[in-house]
Amino acid sequence: MGDLPADWNSWREQEDLGAYDERFRRLAAAGLNPHGEADLVASYTPATVLDGGCGTGRVAIELARRGIAVLGVDATPT
């Protein structure tokens, strides 16, 4: 995969991934739809999806919950 850009590493060191995911849980708890990306992808009725740059897997998890086979890949293990 090679080295990631320094600015990515700087951002990643400061970002709390738990807080990132929590933001979307709070949106859902408030009755808002946190799954706009998944809604768009699902509207094409795919059988399978490759989620490139899947991050924490938020969109891939929702697509899988909807019965779509998903493979998520990301350059960083976190």
Secondary structure, DSSP 8 states (H G I E B T S, - for coil): -----HHHHHHHHH--HHHHHHHHHHHHHTT----HHHHHHHTT--SEEEEET-TTSHHHHHHHHTT-EEEEE-SS--
